[in-house]
């Protein structure tokens, strides 16, 4: 299936969670972090997962806090894990 972003957006706006998840995947593939953040603000947990993965990869603690504040609890868990890790251990592979 090759649904375009516009169609997925319309379906997501009508409450289709699967379309919202697929939209988040397409936005992530397009490397559009701003739109991905917007999807998180709309309640997309898939966007939260994708943003968390990006923040862990870059070690962006502030981004993890923002993602957690937006309602994706796993970002807070990862933030706490990174903050509690011994110095140098934060470079290990993320759990997400």
ZADO-1210 file (C-alpha; in nm, 4 decimals, padded with zeros to 6 digits):
<atoms>
<atom x="00.0000" y="00.0000" z="00.0000" code="UNK" pos="1"/>
<atom x="00.1248" y="00.3455" z="-00.0847" code="UNK" pos="2"/>
<atom x="-00.1029" y="00.5946" z="00.0924" code="UNK" pos="3"/>
<atom x="00.0034" y="00.9549" z="00.0626" code="UNK" pos="4"/>
<atom x="00.0491" y="01.1840" z="00.3606" code="UNK" pos="5"/>
<atom x="-00.2598" y="01.3885" z="00.2750" code="UNK" pos="6"/>
<atom x="-00.4872" y="01.0840" z="00.2778" code="UNK" pos="7"/>
<atom x="-00.3315" y="00.9563" z="00.5988" code="UNK" pos="8"/>
<atom x="-00.3769" y="01.3008" z="00.7564" code="UNK" pos="9"/>
<atom x="-00.7466" y="01.3014" z="00.6648" code="UNK" pos="10"/>
<atom x="-00.7964" y="00.9545" z="00.8106" code="UNK" pos="11"/>
<atom x="-00.6021" y="01.0457" z="01.1243" code="UNK" pos="12"/>
<atom x="-00.8126" y="01.3590" z="01.1677" code="UNK" pos="13"/>
<atom x="-01.1187" y="01.1324" z="01.1592" code="UNK" pos="14"/>
<atom x="-00.9744" y="00.9313" z="01.4486" code="UNK" pos="15"/>
<atom x="-00.8037" y="00.6450" z="01.2665" code="UNK" pos="16"/>
<atom x="-00.5115" y="00.5482" z="01.4935" code="UNK" pos="17"/>
<atom x="-00.3518" y="00.3172" z="01.2360" code="UNK" pos="18"/>
<atom x="-00.3417" y="00.6037" z="00.9855" code="UNK" pos="19"/>
<atom x="-00.1860" y="00.8298" z="01.2496" code="UNK" pos="20"/>
<atom x="00.0825" y="00.5672" z="01.3167" code="UNK" pos="21"/>
<atom x="00.1539" y="00.5254" z="00.9455" code="UNK" pos="22"/>
<atom x="00.1688" y="00.9022" z="00.9044" code="UNK" pos="23"/>
<atom x="00.4249" y="00.9186" z="01.1851" code="UNK" pos="24"/>
<atom x="00.6331" y="00.6537" z="01.0069" code="UNK" pos="25"/>
<atom x="00.6241" y="00.8478" z="00.6788" code="UNK" pos="26"/>
<atom x="00.7122" y="01.1731" z="00.8512" code="UNK" pos="27"/>
<atom x="01.0022" y="01.0000" z="01.0275" code="UNK" pos="28"/>
<atom x="01.1264" y="00.8557" z="00.6971" code="UNK" pos="29"/>
<atom x="01.1143" y="01.2088" z="00.5520" code="UNK" pos="30"/>
<atom x="01.3270" y="01.3250" z="00.8488" code="UNK" pos="31"/>
<atom x="01.0661" y="01.5902" z="00.9373" code="UNK" pos="32"/>
<atom x="01.1236" y="01.6234" z="01.3124" code="UNK" pos="33"/>
<atom x="00.9040" y="01.9312" z="01.3392" code="UNK" pos="34"/>
<atom x="00.5991" y="01.7533" z="01.1968" code="UNK" pos="35"/>
<atom x="00.6789" y="01.4452" z="01.4036" code="UNK" pos="36"/>
<atom x="00.6743" y="01.6657" z="01.7141" code="UNK" pos="37"/>
<atom x="00.3384" y="01.8013" z="01.6025" code="UNK" pos="38"/>
<atom x="00.2028" y="01.4481" z="01.5754" code="UNK" pos="39"/>
<atom x="00.3226" y="01.3800" z="01.9291" code="UNK" pos="40"/>
<atom x="00.1391" y="01.6912" z="02.0450" code="UNK" pos="41"/>
<atom x="-00.1730" y="01.5464" z="01.8798" code="UNK" pos="42"/>
<atom x="-00.1322" y="01.2329" z="02.0909" code="UNK" pos="43"/>
<atom x="00.0545" y="00.9995" z="01.8567" code="UNK" pos="44"/>
<atom x="00.2405" y="00.7491" z="02.0706" code="UNK" pos="45"/>
<atom x="00.4161" y="00.6192" z="01.7580" code="UNK" pos="46"/>
<atom x="00.5583" y="00.9686" z="01.7068" code="UNK" pos="47"/>
<atom x="00.6680" y="00.9639" z="02.0712" code="UNK" pos="48"/>
<atom x="00.8474" y="00.6345" z="02.0149" code="UNK" pos="49"/>
<atom x="01.0195" y="00.7621" z="01.7001" code="UNK" pos="50"/>
<atom x="01.1236" y="01.0893" z="01.8626" code="UNK" pos="51"/>
<atom x="01.2504" y="00.9039" z="02.1683" code="UNK" pos="52"/>
<atom x="01.4611" y="00.6780" z="01.9496" code="UNK" pos="53"/>
<atom x="01.6095" y="00.9837" z="01.7775" code="UNK" pos="54"/>
<atom x="01.6777" y="01.1618" z="02.1076" code="UNK" pos="55"/>
<atom x="01.8516" y="00.8569" z="02.2543" code="UNK" pos="56"/>
<atom x="02.0675" y="00.8193" z="01.9448" code="UNK" pos="57"/>
<atom x="02.1884" y="01.1778" z="01.9779" code="UNK" pos="58"/>
<atom x="02.1952" y="01.1849" z="02.3585" code="UNK" pos="59"/>
<atom x="01.9489" y="01.4756" z="02.3639" code="UNK" pos="60"/>
<atom x="01.8294" y="01.4821" z="02.7250" code="UNK" pos="61"/>
<atom x="01.6217" y="01.7978" z="02.6747" code="UNK" pos="62"/>
<atom x="01.4335" y="01.6360" z="02.3883" code="UNK" pos="63"/>
<atom x="01.3633" y="01.3322" z="02.6044" code="UNK" pos="64"/>
<atom x="01.2206" y="01.5594" z="02.8742" code="UNK" pos="65"/>
<atom x="00.9998" y="01.7397" z="02.6210" code="UNK" pos="66"/>
<atom x="00.8759" y="01.4107" z="02.4778" code="UNK" pos="67"/>
<atom x="00.7974" y="01.2827" z="02.8275" code="UNK" pos="68"/>
<atom x="00.6191" y="01.6087" z="02.9101" code="UNK" pos="69"/>
<atom x="00.4084" y="01.5618" z="02.5949" code="UNK" pos="70"/>
<atom x="00.2805" y="01.2326" z="02.7324" code="UNK" pos="71"/>
<atom x="00.5142" y="00.9610" z="02.6071" code="UNK" pos="72"/>
<atom x="00.6165" y="00.8030" z="02.9372" code="UNK" pos="73"/>
<atom x="00.8852" y="00.5795" z="02.7907" code="UNK" pos="74"/>
<atom x="01.0887" y="00.8909" z="02.7080" code="UNK" pos="75"/>
<atom x="01.0902" y="00.9753" z="03.0779" code="UNK" pos="76"/>
<atom x="01.2000" y="00.6208" z="03.1587" code="UNK" pos="77"/>
<atom x="01.4863" y="00.6503" z="02.9098" code="UNK" pos="78"/>
<atom x="01.5800" y="00.9933" z="03.0432" code="UNK" pos="79"/>
<atom x="01.5988" y="00.8557" z="03.3962" code="UNK" pos="80"/>
<atom x="01.8001" y="00.5567" z="03.2763" code="UNK" pos="81"/>
<atom x="02.0518" y="00.7836" z="03.1042" code="UNK" pos="82"/>
<atom x="02.0752" y="01.0172" z="03.4021" code="UNK" pos="83"/>
<atom x="02.1368" y="00.7284" z="03.6428" code="UNK" pos="84"/>
<atom x="02.3915" y="00.5519" z="03.4231" code="UNK" pos="85"/>
<atom x="02.7561" y="00.5710" z="03.5267" code="UNK" pos="86"/>
<atom x="02.9701" y="00.8125" z="03.3260" code="UNK" pos="87"/>
<atom x="03.0417" y="00.6672" z="02.9823" code="UNK" pos="88"/>
<atom x="02.7668" y="00.4058" z="03.0090" code="UNK" pos="89"/>
<atom x="02.5120" y="00.6305" z="02.8349" code="UNK" pos="90"/>
<atom x="02.6752" y="00.5396" z="02.5037" code="UNK" pos="91"/>
<atom x="02.5340" y="00.1856" z="02.5124" code="UNK" pos="92"/>
<atom x="02.2519" y="00.0811" z="02.2834" code="UNK" pos="93"/>
<atom x="01.9070" y="00.2146" z="02.3825" code="UNK" pos="94"/>
<atom x="01.6349" y="-00.0145" z="02.5106" code="UNK" pos="95"/>
<atom x="01.3678" y="00.1193" z="02.2696" code="UNK" pos="96"/>
</atoms>
